[in-house]
């Protein structure tokens, strides 16, 4: 049976063109089985290396409201 309830939004990520380019350039390094995991944090988006667990800053499209002038 098809669930007709709207899906619950878990997270929204905003990406700039530069962030998409960085993701494309580093996709092979950070992918596992053809999938890249992006961590969404209050300090931006991060790529996590599947083998080492190290992270690379992908970017922050907009400053949080409390930091805007």
Protein Blocks (a to p, Z undefined) as FASTA:
>chain_A
ZZfbdcddfbdcdddfklmmmmmmmmmmmggehiacddddfkbccdddfklopacdfbjf
bacfklpZZ
